[in-house]
Amino acid sequence: MSEQAKQQLVMASEVSSVMCRAAEALQQIQQQMTQRAAQRYQQVAAQIRSAQTPTDMLAIQSALMHQGMQEVAQYMQDMTTATMRIQTILLDTRHTQEGANVAGKTASAAFSAWQSAMGARNGSSAQAHH
């Protein structure tokens, strides 16, 4: 297997790993939001049971809407932060691959130059002996 093919397989595996971790992070954010929402609705149900007046009901609904808007804003912020982290990791991985490719090409060029120099030297040596 060529070194380039090996490096491509390594990179594909690393990217796959990052994507799996990213999916897990996004699922955790969604799970946390769902758990908070379930708890909030349970609290609202208890408040509605104890409400005495239409004003109480209106206050409960207003608070629920306010909390819901805050929760959506927090969810969007968490998802954006997680997405930005994922993109940063992927870009770092890509830059690492590009660096490895440049290093590999440089090493190949140096090796080729060395082989050429050795071949020319051996050729001139061989010609001198004949």
Contacts in CASP RR format, 6 or more apart in sequence:
PFRMAT RR
TARGET T0000
AUTHOR 0000-0000-0000
METHOD contacts of the structure
MODEL  1
MSEQAKQQLVMASEVSSVMCRAAEALQQIQQQMTQRAAQRYQQVAAQIRS
AQTPTDMLAIQSALMHQGMQEVAQYMQDMTTATMRIQTILLDTRHTQEGA
NVAGKTASAAFSAWQSAMGARNGSSAQAHH
3 104 0 8 1.000
4 101 0 8 1.000
7 97 0 8 1.000
7 100 0 8 1.000
7 101 0 8 1.000
11 93 0 8 1.000
11 97 0 8 1.000
14 93 0 8 1.000
15 90 0 8 1.000
15 93 0 8 1.000
18 86 0 8 1.000
18 89 0 8 1.000
18 90 0 8 1.000
18 93 0 8 1.000
22 82 0 8 1.000
22 86 0 8 1.000
22 89 0 8 1.000
25 82 0 8 1.000
25 85 0 8 1.000
25 86 0 8 1.000
26 79 0 8 1.000
26 82 0 8 1.000
29 75 0 8 1.000
29 78 0 8 1.000
29 79 0 8 1.000
29 82 0 8 1.000
33 71 0 8 1.000
33 74 0 8 1.000
33 75 0 8 1.000
33 78 0 8 1.000
36 71 0 8 1.000
37 71 0 8 1.000
40 64 0 8 1.000
40 67 0 8 1.000
40 68 0 8 1.000
40 71 0 8 1.000
44 60 0 8 1.000
44 64 0 8 1.000
47 60 0 8 1.000
48 57 0 8 1.000
48 60 0 8 1.000
51 57 0 8 1.000
51 60 0 8 1.000
END
